[in-house]
């Protein structure tokens, strides 16, 4: 089942806010989670639906629980 576009945008904003709180660039986060900076940008814009594994990796890199990304 496809995730709602509005939910993807909300998720992306949450990731971007947490990344900025950590004072990380998209490039730094991308390096940490082993994806391209373009992919991080697409996630933050709500244009990609990351896998649960990717969300877990992002959460770990940002020092939060995966559930914190989904609030």
C-alpha positions as CSV (number, residue, x, y, z in Angstrom):
1,X,0.0,0.0,0.0
2,X,1.3,3.4,-0.9
3,X,1.9,5.9,1.9
4,X,-0.1,9.1,1.7
5,X,1.8,12.0,0.1
6,X,1.0,14.3,3.0
7,X,2.5,11.8,5.4
8,X,5.7,11.6,3.3
9,X,6.0,15.4,3.4
10,X,5.5,15.4,7.2
11,X,8.1,12.7,7.6
12,X,10.5,14.6,5.4
13,X,10.1,17.8,7.4
14,X,10.6,15.9,10.6
15,X,13.9,14.4,9.3
16,X,15.1,17.8,8.0
17,X,14.3,19.5,11.4
18,X,16.1,16.8,13.3
19,X,19.1,16.9,10.9
20,X,19.3,20.7,11.3
21,X,19.1,20.4,15.1
22,X,22.1,18.1,14.8
23,X,23.8,20.7,12.6
24,X,24.3,18.2,9.8
25,X,24.2,18.9,6.1
26,X,22.3,16.6,3.8
27,X,25.7,15.5,2.5
28,X,26.9,14.6,6.0
29,X,23.7,12.6,6.8
30,X,23.9,10.9,3.4
31,X,27.5,9.8,4.1
32,X,26.5,8.6,7.5
33,X,23.6,6.5,6.2
34,X,25.4,5.5,3.0
35,X,23.0,7.0,0.4
36,X,23.4,10.0,-1.9
37,X,22.7,13.5,-0.8
38,X,20.1,13.7,-3.6
39,X,18.2,10.8,-2.0
40,X,18.2,12.5,1.4
41,X,16.9,15.6,-0.3
42,X,14.1,13.6,-2.0
43,X,13.2,12.1,1.4
44,X,13.1,15.5,3.0
45,X,10.9,16.9,0.2
46,X,8.5,14.0,0.6
47,X,9.3,12.7,-2.9
48,X,10.6,9.3,-1.8
49,X,9.1,6.6,0.4
50,X,12.1,5.3,2.4
51,X,12.2,1.7,3.5
52,X,11.9,0.8,7.2
53,X,15.6,-0.2,7.1
54,X,16.5,3.3,5.8
55,X,14.3,5.0,8.4
56,X,16.0,3.0,11.1
57,X,19.4,4.0,9.8
58,X,18.4,7.6,9.6
59,X,17.0,7.5,13.2
60,X,20.3,6.0,14.5
61,X,22.3,8.6,12.6
62,X,20.2,11.4,14.2
63,X,20.4,9.8,17.7
64,X,16.6,9.3,17.9
65,X,14.2,6.4,18.0
66,X,12.5,5.5,14.7
67,X,9.2,6.3,16.4
68,X,10.4,9.9,16.8
69,X,10.6,10.2,13.0
70,X,7.0,9.2,12.7
71,X,5.5,11.7,15.1
